Amino acid sequence: MGITLINMVRYDFDNLPEVPQEERIKVAAMSDEDIDYSDIPEVNDFSGFVRAGNQGAVKKRNRVEIDLDSDVIAWIGKDYQSRINTIPREVMNLSKIAFPR
């Protein structure tokens, strides 16, 4: 049994490749029957799926004031005010550490 290498390409929403206008028109005109799903495995067990988007009630937000270094703001990007919550949320979701309340 050998190792199979797969060339995986990842994109984020801020860095998507440009899709030519004629390709967008072609895809928009396709019916569901015209789409080739043969390379996508069929999914019959949806038990591990999580619904995207709003997970119930809207989370209450608190206004806080913090001082960030300019290189941190540059790293987060120009939309840092809306993105700043993402970083601690990802750490929180991945962490097994519970901070005292």
N, CA, C and O atoms as a printed pandas DataFrame, in Angstrom:
     atom_number atom_name residue_name chain_id  residue_number  x_coord  y_coord  z_coord
0              1         N          MET        A               1    0.849   -1.172    0.000
1              2        CA          MET        A               1    0.000    0.000    0.000
2              3         C          MET        A               1    0.890    1.229    0.000
3              4         O          MET        A               1    1.722    1.389    0.893
4              5         N          GLY        A               2    0.729    2.087   -0.975
5              6        CA          GLY        A               2    1.562    3.277   -1.101
6              7         C          GLY        A               2    0.842    4.522   -0.601
7              8         O          GLY        A               2   -0.323    4.486   -0.207
8              9         N          ILE        A               3    1.566    5.595   -0.631
9             10        CA          ILE        A               3    1.011    6.885   -0.225
10            11         C          ILE        A               3    0.540    7.616   -1.471
11            12         O          ILE        A               3    1.273    7.715   -2.455
12            13         N          THR        A               4   -0.663    8.118   -1.428
13            14        CA          THR        A               4   -1.204    8.893   -2.528
14            15         C          THR        A               4   -1.198   10.360   -2.132
15            16         O          THR        A               4   -1.766   10.736   -1.107
16            17         N          LEU        A               5   -0.563   11.175   -2.935
17            18        CA          LEU        A               5   -0.527   12.604   -2.682
18            19         C          LEU        A               5   -1.639   13.275   -3.471
19            20         O          LEU        A               5   -1.836   13.002   -4.655
20            21         N          ILE        A               6   -2.345   14.136   -2.810
21            22        CA          ILE        A               6   -3.437   14.867   -3.450
22            23         C          ILE        A               6   -3.067   16.335   -3.449
23            24         O          ILE        A               6   -2.692   16.891   -2.417
24            25         N          ASN        A               7   -3.171   16.952   -4.594
25            26        CA          ASN        A               7   -2.927   18.393   -4.669
26            27         C          ASN        A               7   -4.196   19.114   -4.256
27            28         O          ASN        A               7   -5.158   19.196   -5.020
28            29         N          MET        A               8   -4.186   19.641   -3.029
29            30        CA          MET        A               8   -5.347   20.335   -2.511
30            31         C          MET        A               8   -5.144   21.838   -2.640
31            32         O          MET        A               8   -4.075   22.363   -2.327
32            33         N          VAL        A               9   -6.162   22.506   -3.095
33            34        CA          VAL        A               9   -6.120   23.951   -3.220
34            35         C          VAL        A               9   -7.154   24.514   -2.259
35            36         O          VAL        A               9   -8.307   24.082   -2.254
36            37         N          ARG        A              10   -6.742   25.471   -1.452
37            38        CA          ARG        A              10   -7.672   26.111   -0.520
38            39         C          ARG        A              10   -7.784   27.582   -0.856
39            40         O          ARG        A              10   -6.798   28.234   -1.200
40            41         N          TYR        A              11   -8.987   28.092   -0.753
41            42        CA          TYR        A              11   -9.244   29.510   -0.978
42            43         C          TYR        A              11  -10.005   30.055    0.218
43            44         O          TYR        A              11  -10.740   29.321    0.880
44            45         N          ASP        A              12   -9.832   31.315    0.492
45            46        CA          ASP        A              12  -10.702   31.969    1.453
46            47         C          ASP        A              12  -11.546   32.978    0.685
47            48         O          ASP        A              12  -11.236   33.304   -0.461
48            49         N          PHE        A              13  -12.588   33.464    1.297
49            50        CA          PHE        A              13  -13.521   34.325    0.594
50            51         C          PHE        A              13  -12.902   35.644    0.159
51            52         O          PHE        A              13  -13.413   36.298   -0.750
52            53         N          ASP        A              14  -11.817   36.036    0.795
53            54        CA          ASP        A              14  -11.160   37.290    0.421
54            55         C          ASP        A              14  -10.162   37.109   -0.715
55            56         O          ASP        A              14   -9.627   38.091   -1.230
56            57         N          ASN        A              15   -9.903   35.854   -1.114
57            58        CA          ASN        A              15   -8.867   35.595   -2.097
58            59         C          ASN        A              15   -9.319   34.533   -3.097
59            60         O          ASN        A              15   -8.583   33.582   -3.361
60            61         N          LEU        A              16  -10.504   34.684   -3.648
61            62        CA          LEU        A              16  -11.015   33.724   -4.626
62            63         C          LEU        A              16  -10.477   34.053   -6.013
63            64         O          LEU        A              16  -10.279   35.222   -6.342
64            65         N          PRO        A              17  -10.238   33.017   -6.836
65            66        CA          PRO        A              17   -9.773   33.292   -8.196
66            67         C          PRO        A              17  -10.877   33.955   -9.017
67            68         O          PRO        A              17  -12.064   33.742   -8.769
68            69         N          GLU        A              18  -10.481   34.739   -9.972
69            70        CA          GLU        A              18  -11.435   35.431  -10.839
70            71         C          GLU        A              18  -12.068   34.421  -11.793
71            72         O          GLU        A              18  -11.361   33.619  -12.404
72            73         N          VAL        A              19  -13.387   34.454  -11.924
73            74        CA          VAL        A              19  -14.107   33.576  -12.841
74            75         C          VAL        A              19  -14.537   34.428  -14.025
75            76         O          VAL        A              19  -15.230   35.430  -13.849
76            77         N          PRO        A              20  -14.127   34.031  -15.244
77            78        CA          PRO        A              20  -14.495   34.824  -16.425
78            79         C          PRO        A              20  -16.011   34.939  -16.586
79            80         O          PRO        A              20  -16.754   34.026  -16.225
80            81         N          GLN        A              21  -16.455   36.054  -17.123
81            82        CA          GLN        A              21  -17.885   36.336  -17.294
82            83         C          GLN        A              21  -18.575   35.244  -18.112
83            84         O          GLN        A              21  -19.678   34.822  -17.766
84            85         N          GLU        A              22  -17.939   34.781  -19.194
85            86        CA          GLU        A              22  -18.581   33.753  -20.025
86            87         C          GLU        A              22  -18.761   32.438  -19.270
87            88         O          GLU        A              22  -19.710   31.700  -19.535
88            89         N          GLU        A              23  -17.856   32.137  -18.328
89            90        CA          GLU        A              23  -17.989   30.928  -17.511
90            91         C          GLU        A              23  -19.152   31.077  -16.528
91            92         O          GLU        A              23  -19.900   30.125  -16.307
92            93         N          ARG        A              24  -19.308   32.262  -15.938
93            94        CA          ARG        A              24  -20.416   32.516  -15.024
94            95         C          ARG        A              24  -21.759   32.383  -15.738
95            96         O          ARG        A              24  -22.706   31.821  -15.188
96            97         N          ILE        A              25  -21.838   32.898  -16.959
97            98        CA          ILE        A              25  -23.070   32.807  -17.752
98            99         C          ILE        A              25  -23.384   31.348  -18.067
99           100         O          ILE        A              25  -24.533   30.918  -17.967
100          101         N          LYS        A              26  -22.355   30.588  -18.448
101          102        CA          LYS        A              26  -22.522   29.175  -18.786
102          103         C          LYS        A              26  -23.038   28.385  -17.576
103          104         O          LYS        A              26  -23.959   27.579  -17.706
104          105         N          VAL        A              27  -22.442   28.617  -16.403
105          106        CA          VAL        A              27  -22.848   27.892  -15.200
106          107         C          VAL        A              27  -24.252   28.296  -14.771
107          108         O          VAL        A              27  -25.043   27.441  -14.372
108          109         N          ALA        A              28  -24.575   29.580  -14.846
109          110        CA          ALA        A              28  -25.899   30.055  -14.446
110          111         C          ALA        A              28  -26.993   29.452  -15.317
111          112         O          ALA        A              28  -28.117   29.263  -14.852
112          113         N          ALA        A              29  -26.681   29.150  -16.575
113          114        CA          ALA        A              29  -27.676   28.603  -17.500
114          115         C          ALA        A              29  -27.865   27.097  -17.343
115          116         O          ALA        A              29  -28.800   26.536  -17.914
116          117         N          MET        A              30  -26.995   26.430  -16.578
117          118        CA          MET        A              30  -27.079   24.975  -16.433
118          119         C          MET        A              30  -28.261   24.569  -15.569
119          120         O          MET        A              30  -28.586   25.235  -14.586
120          121         N          SER        A              31  -28.900   23.468  -15.949
121          122        CA          SER        A              31  -29.950   22.899  -15.099
122          123         C          SER        A              31  -29.283   21.907  -14.148
123          124         O          SER        A              31  -28.123   21.547  -14.343
124          125         N          ASP        A              32  -30.002   21.469  -13.133
125          126        CA          ASP        A              32  -29.461   20.494  -12.191
126          127         C          ASP        A              32  -29.037   19.203  -12.896
127          128         O          ASP        A              32  -28.061   18.564  -12.505
128          129         N          GLU        A              33  -29.774   18.832  -13.927
129          130        CA          GLU        A              33  -29.474   17.595  -14.656
130          131         C          GLU        A              33  -28.163   17.697  -15.440
131          132         O          GLU        A              33  -27.535   16.680  -15.735
132          133         N          ASP        A              34  -27.748   18.923  -15.777
133          134        CA          ASP        A              34  -26.520   19.118  -16.550
134          135         C          ASP        A              34  -25.256   19.059  -15.689
135          136         O          ASP        A              34  -24.151   18.981  -16.226
136          137         N          ILE        A              35  -25.405   19.096  -14.362
137          138        CA          ILE        A              35  -24.246   19.116  -13.471
138          139         C          ILE        A              35  -23.773   17.699  -13.224
139          140         O          ILE        A              35  -24.566   16.824  -12.878
140          141         N          ASP        A              36  -22.467   17.469  -13.402
141          142        CA          ASP        A              36  -21.866   16.156  -13.208
142          143         C          ASP        A              36  -21.449   16.007  -11.752
143          144         O          ASP        A              36  -20.497   16.649  -11.309
144          145         N          TYR        A              37  -22.155   15.167  -11.009
145          146        CA          TYR        A              37  -21.847   14.912   -9.602
146          147         C          TYR        A              37  -21.087   13.600   -9.403
147          148         O          TYR        A              37  -20.941   13.145   -8.269
148          149         N          SER        A              38  -20.606   12.992  -10.469
149          150        CA          SER        A              38  -20.034   11.647  -10.377
150          151         C          SER        A              38  -18.770   11.576   -9.522
151          152         O          SER        A              38  -18.438   10.506   -9.013
152          153         N          ASP        A              39  -18.060   12.693   -9.352
153          154        CA          ASP        A              39  -16.839   12.641   -8.546
154          155         C          ASP        A              39  -17.090   13.023   -7.086
155          156         O          ASP        A              39  -16.147   13.150   -6.305
156          157         N          ILE        A              40  -18.356   13.204   -6.719
157          158        CA          ILE        A              40  -18.711   13.549   -5.344
158          159         C          ILE        A              40  -19.374   12.337   -4.711
159          160         O          ILE        A              40  -20.376   11.848   -5.232
160          161         N          PRO        A              41  -18.840   11.840   -3.596
161          162        CA          PRO        A              41  -19.453   10.656   -2.983
162          163         C          PRO        A              41  -20.846   10.978   -2.433
163          164         O          PRO        A              41  -21.105   12.079   -1.948
164          165         N          GLU        A              42  -21.732    9.980   -2.524
165          166        CA          GLU        A              42  -23.080   10.159   -2.009
166          167         C          GLU        A              42  -23.043   10.149   -0.483
167          168         O          GLU        A              42  -22.346    9.330    0.116
168          169         N          VAL        A              43  -23.779   11.042    0.138
169          170        CA          VAL        A              43  -23.837   11.123    1.594
170          171         C          VAL        A              43  -25.217   10.674    2.045
171          172         O          VAL        A              43  -26.236   11.230    1.636
172          173         N          ASN        A              44  -25.228    9.648    2.902
173          174        CA          ASN        A              44  -26.494    9.140    3.429
174          175         C          ASN        A              44  -26.621    9.372    4.927
175          176         O          ASN        A              44  -27.723    9.319    5.472
176          177         N          ASP        A              45  -25.499    9.628    5.598
177          178        CA          ASP        A              45  -25.515    9.841    7.045
178          179         C          ASP        A              45  -25.257   11.317    7.331
179          180         O          ASP        A              45  -24.131   11.789    7.176
180          181         N          PHE        A              46  -26.265   12.031    7.736
181          182        CA          PHE        A              46  -26.160   13.458    8.003
182          183         C          PHE        A              46  -26.052   13.759    9.496
183          184         O          PHE        A              46  -26.203   14.911    9.902
184          185         N          SER        A              47  -25.795   12.741   10.316
185          186        CA          SER        A              47  -25.815   12.927   11.763
186          187         C          SER        A              47  -24.701   13.848   12.260
187          188         O          SER        A              47  -24.873   14.507   13.285
188          189         N          GLY        A              48  -23.574   13.911   11.570
189          190        CA          GLY        A              48  -22.480   14.762   12.010
190          191         C          GLY        A              48  -22.504   16.154   11.427
191          192         O          GLY        A              48  -21.613   16.957   11.708
192          193         N          PHE        A              49  -23.502   16.459   10.620
193          194        CA          PHE        A              49  -23.561   17.759    9.966
194          195         C          PHE        A              49  -24.018   18.833   10.939
195          196         O          PHE        A              49  -24.801   18.566   11.851
196          197         N          VAL        A              50  -23.532   20.027   10.742
197          198        CA          VAL        A              50  -23.933   21.176   11.542
198          199         C          VAL        A              50  -24.507   22.206   10.591
199          200         O          VAL        A              50  -23.922   22.495    9.547
200          201         N          ARG        A              51  -25.633   22.749   10.946
201          202        CA          ARG        A              51  -26.271   23.745   10.096
202          203         C          ARG        A              51  -25.435   25.013   10.073
203          204         O          ARG        A              51  -25.040   25.519   11.123
204          205         N          ALA        A              52  -25.166   25.523    8.891
205          206        CA          ALA        A              52  -24.391   26.755    8.753
206          207         C          ALA        A              52  -25.275   27.955    9.037
207          208         O          ALA        A              52  -26.502   27.870    9.003
208          209         N          GLY        A              53  -24.634   29.052    9.313
209          210        CA          GLY        A              53  -25.372   30.293    9.529
210          211         C          GLY        A              53  -25.753   30.483   10.972
211          212         O          GLY        A              53  -25.054   30.025   11.876
212          213         N          ASN        A              54  -26.840   31.146   11.185
213          214        CA          ASN        A              54  -27.279   31.488   12.529
214          215         C          ASN        A              54  -27.643   30.231   13.304
215          216         O          ASN        A              54  -28.517   29.472   12.885
216          217         N          GLN        A              55  -26.993   30.014   14.406
217          218        CA          GLN        A              55  -27.238   28.839   15.244
218          219         C          GLN        A              55  -28.203   29.205   16.361
219          220         O          GLN        A              55  -27.807   29.294   17.523
220          221         N          GLY        A              56  -29.437   29.413   16.021
221          222        CA          GLY        A              56  -30.423   29.751   17.035
222          223         C          GLY        A              56  -30.489   31.246   17.264
223          224         O          GLY        A              56  -30.425   32.038   16.324
224          225         N          ALA        A              57  -30.616   31.619   18.520
225          226        CA          ALA        A              57  -30.756   33.030   18.873
226          227         C          ALA        A              57  -29.477   33.793   18.565
227          228         O          ALA        A              57  -28.376   33.245   18.621
228          229         N          VAL        A              58  -29.643   35.049   18.243
229          230        CA          VAL        A              58  -28.499   35.912   17.970
230          231         C          VAL        A              58  -27.730   36.112   19.267
231          232         O          VAL        A              58  -28.312   36.421   20.307
232          233         N          LYS        A              59  -26.419   35.933   19.195
233          234        CA          LYS        A              59  -25.584   36.098   20.374
234          235         C          LYS        A              59  -25.487   37.569   20.740
235          236         O          LYS        A              59  -25.310   38.432   19.880
236          237         N          LYS        A              60  -25.602   37.832   22.006
237          238        CA          LYS        A              60  -25.478   39.200   22.481
238          239         C          LYS        A              60  -24.024   39.623   22.375
239          240         O          LYS        A              60  -23.126   38.867   22.745
240          241         N          ARG        A              61  -23.792   40.802   21.882
241          242        CA          ARG        A              61  -22.440   41.339   21.769
242          243         C          ARG        A              61  -22.251   42.436   22.795
243          244         O          ARG        A              61  -23.177   43.183   23.112
244          245         N          ASN        A              62  -21.053   42.518   23.300
245          246        CA          ASN        A              62  -20.691   43.563   24.242
246          247         C          ASN        A              62  -19.646   44.449   23.607
247          248         O          ASN        A              62  -18.704   43.967   22.978
248          249         N          ARG        A              63  -19.814   45.729   23.774
249          250        CA          ARG        A              63  -18.830   46.678   23.256
250          251         C          ARG        A              63  -17.676   46.746   24.242
251          252         O          ARG        A              63  -17.869   46.980   25.435
252          253         N          VAL        A              64  -16.465   46.535   23.718
253          254        CA          VAL        A              64  -15.256   46.637   24.532
254          255         C          VAL        A              64  -14.248   47.503   23.801
255          256         O          VAL        A              64  -14.307   47.654   22.581
256          257         N          GLU        A              65  -13.341   48.058   24.546
257          258        CA          GLU        A              65  -12.262   48.839   23.946
258          259         C          GLU        A              65  -10.955   48.145   24.277
259          260         O          GLU        A              65  -10.654   47.887   25.443
260          261         N          ILE        A              66  -10.175   47.841   23.236
261          262        CA          ILE        A              66   -8.873   47.201   23.435
262          263         C          ILE        A              66   -7.832   47.936   22.605
263          264         O          ILE        A              66   -8.145   48.539   21.578
264          265         N          ASP        A              67   -6.612   47.875   23.060
265          266        CA          ASP        A              67   -5.502   48.446   22.310
266          267         C          ASP        A              67   -4.776   47.313   21.603
267          268         O          ASP        A              67   -4.350   46.351   22.243
268          269         N          LEU        A              68   -4.632   47.420   20.283
269          270        CA          LEU        A              68   -3.930   46.417   19.490
270          271         C          LEU        A              68   -2.727   47.064   18.829
271          272         O          LEU        A              68   -2.776   48.226   18.426
272          273         N          ASP        A              69   -1.653   46.307   18.724
273          274        CA          ASP        A              69   -0.473   46.800   18.024
274          275         C          ASP        A              69   -0.792   46.942   16.545
275          276         O          ASP        A              69   -1.610   46.197   16.005
276          277         N          SER        A              70   -0.154   47.888   15.902
277          278        CA          SER        A              70   -0.452   48.169   14.494
278          279         C          SER        A              70   -0.142   46.982   13.592
279          280         O          SER        A              70   -0.829   46.780   12.591
280          281         N          ASP        A              71    0.889   46.185   13.924
281          282        CA          ASP        A              71    1.189   45.014   13.093
282          283         C          ASP        A              71    0.109   43.937   13.240
283          284         O          ASP        A              71   -0.141   43.179   12.303
284          285         N          VAL        A              72   -0.530   43.868   14.407
285          286        CA          VAL        A              72   -1.630   42.918   14.594
286          287         C          VAL        A              72   -2.821   43.344   13.741
287          288         O          VAL        A              72   -3.444   42.510   13.084
288          289         N          ILE        A              73   -3.140   44.631   13.749
289          290        CA          ILE        A              73   -4.237   45.141   12.921
290          291         C          ILE        A              73   -3.935   44.917   11.445
291          292         O          ILE        A              73   -4.832   44.558   10.680
292          293         N          ALA        A              74   -2.676   45.123   11.029
293          294        CA          ALA        A              74   -2.291   44.888    9.634
294          295         C          ALA        A              74   -2.451   43.414    9.272
295          296         O          ALA        A              74   -2.883   43.087    8.167
296          297         N          TRP        A              75   -2.104   42.529   10.202
297          298        CA          TRP        A              75   -2.210   41.083    9.946
298          299         C          TRP        A              75   -3.667   40.663    9.818
299          300         O          TRP        A              75   -4.004   39.856    8.951
300          301         N          ILE        A              76   -4.539   41.203   10.675
301          302        CA          ILE        A              76   -5.960   40.856   10.619
302          303         C          ILE        A              76   -6.594   41.410    9.350
303          304         O          ILE        A              76   -7.460   40.767    8.757
304          305         N          GLY        A              77   -6.170   42.591    8.932
305          306        CA          GLY        A              77   -6.672   43.170    7.691
306          307         C          GLY        A              77   -7.508   44.408    7.929
307          308         O          GLY        A              77   -7.824   44.770    9.062
308          309         N          LYS        A              78   -7.856   45.043    6.827
309          310        CA          LYS        A              78   -8.551   46.330    6.913
310          311         C          LYS        A              78   -9.935   46.218    7.544
311          312         O          LYS        A              78  -10.453   47.208    8.060
312          313         N          ASP        A              79  -10.532   45.056    7.514
313          314        CA          ASP        A              79  -11.854   44.846    8.099
314          315         C          ASP        A              79  -11.722   44.267    9.508
315          316         O          ASP        A              79  -12.525   43.432    9.925
316          317         N          TYR        A              80  -10.692   44.723   10.237
317          318        CA          TYR        A              80  -10.361   44.111   11.520
318          319         C          TYR        A              80  -11.488   44.208   12.541
319          320         O          TYR        A              80  -11.626   43.315   13.377
320          321         N          GLN        A              81  -12.287   45.252   12.499
321          322        CA          GLN        A              81  -13.327   45.397   13.516
322          323         C          GLN        A              81  -14.363   44.282   13.447
323          324         O          GLN        A              81  -14.849   43.833   14.486
324          325         N          SER        A              82  -14.710   43.829   12.250
325          326        CA          SER        A              82  -15.666   42.730   12.150
326          327         C          SER        A              82  -14.987   41.368   12.253
327          328         O          SER        A              82  -15.648   40.382   12.579
328          329         N          ARG        A              83  -13.701   41.291   11.986
329          330        CA          ARG        A              83  -12.979   40.012   12.040
330          331         C          ARG        A              83  -12.407   39.693   13.419
331          332         O          ARG        A              83  -12.103   38.533   13.698
332          333         N          ILE        A              84  -12.256   40.673   14.269
333          334        CA          ILE        A              84  -11.540   40.485   15.524
334          335         C          ILE        A              84  -12.193   39.429   16.408
335          336         O          ILE        A              84  -11.497   38.799   17.204
336          337         N          ASN        A              85  -13.488   39.214   16.302
337          338        CA          ASN        A              85  -14.176   38.210   17.110
338          339         C          ASN        A              85  -13.881   36.789   16.629
339          340         O          ASN        A              85  -14.010   35.838   17.401
340          341         N          THR        A              86  -13.490   36.637   15.375
341          342        CA          THR        A              86  -13.251   35.315   14.803
342          343         C          THR        A              86  -12.093   34.587   15.475
343          344         O          THR        A              86  -12.171   33.381   15.709
344          345         N          ILE        A              87  -11.032   35.303   15.782
345          346        CA          ILE        A              87   -9.831   34.666   16.326
346          347         C          ILE        A              87  -10.086   34.057   17.700
347          348         O          ILE        A              87   -9.818   32.869   17.878
348          349         N          PRO        A              88  -10.593   34.809   18.685
349          350        CA          PRO        A              88  -10.864   34.153   19.969
350          351         C          PRO        A              88  -11.957   33.091   19.868
351          352         O          PRO        A              88  -11.937   32.121   20.626
352          353         N          ARG        A              89  -12.913   33.253   18.944
353          354        CA          ARG        A              89  -13.951   32.230   18.794
354          355         C          ARG        A              89  -13.352   30.920   18.299
355          356         O          ARG        A              89  -13.718   29.854   18.793
356          357         N          GLU        A              90  -12.432   30.978   17.326
357          358        CA          GLU        A              90  -11.779   29.767   16.833
358          359         C          GLU        A              90  -10.974   29.097   17.946
359          360         O          GLU        A              90  -11.024   27.878   18.108
360          361         N          VAL        A              91  -10.240   29.894   18.705
361          362        CA          VAL        A              91   -9.470   29.347   19.828
362          363         C          VAL        A              91  -10.420   28.724   20.846
363          364         O          VAL        A              91  -10.158   27.634   21.356
364          365         N          MET        A              92  -11.515   29.408   21.143
365          366        CA          MET        A              92  -12.501   28.907   22.094
366          367         C          MET        A              92  -13.081   27.570   21.621
367          368         O          MET        A              92  -13.219   26.636   22.411
368          369         N          ASN        A              93  -13.419   27.484   20.332
369          370        CA          ASN        A              93  -14.017   26.255   19.808
370          371         C          ASN        A              93  -13.039   25.091   19.786
371          372         O          ASN        A              93  -13.451   23.941   19.937
372          373         N          LEU        A              94  -11.751   25.367   19.602
373          374        CA          LEU        A              94  -10.748   24.318   19.527
374          375         C          LEU        A              94  -10.162   23.963   20.894
375          376         O          LEU        A              94   -9.552   22.907   21.056
376          377         N          SER        A              95  -10.345   24.829   21.853
377          378        CA          SER        A              95   -9.695   24.690   23.153
378          379         C          SER        A              95  -10.471   23.781   24.087
379          380         O          SER        A              95  -11.701   23.746   24.073
380          381         N          LYS        A              96   -9.727   23.050   24.897
381          382        CA          LYS        A              96  -10.331   22.256   25.951
382          383         C          LYS        A              96  -10.171   22.963   27.290
383          384         O          LYS        A              96  -10.543   22.431   28.336
384          385         N          ILE        A              97   -9.610   24.176   27.243
385          386        CA          ILE        A              97   -9.390   24.961   28.455
386          387         C          ILE        A              97  -10.639   25.788   28.729
387          388         O          ILE        A              97  -11.148   26.466   27.837
388          389         N          ALA        A              98  -11.121   25.733   29.937
389          390        CA          ALA        A              98  -12.266   26.557   30.336
390          391         C          ALA        A              98  -11.754   27.660   31.245
391          392         O          ALA        A              98  -11.185   27.387   32.302
392          393         N          PHE        A              99  -11.953   28.898   30.839
393          394        CA          PHE        A              99  -11.550   30.022   31.673
394          395         C          PHE        A              99  -12.586   30.203   32.788
395          396         O          PHE        A              99  -13.781   30.000   32.573
396          397         N          PRO        A             100  -12.119   30.584   33.969
397          398        CA          PRO        A             100  -13.098   30.836   35.046
398          399         C          PRO        A             100  -13.970   32.025   34.701
399          400         O          PRO        A             100  -13.521   32.967   34.048
400          401         N          ARG        A             101  -15.186   31.980   35.129
401          402        CA          ARG        A             101  -16.127   33.078   34.843
402          403         C          ARG        A             101  -16.289   33.950   36.039
403          404         O          ARG        A             101  -17.038   34.926   35.995
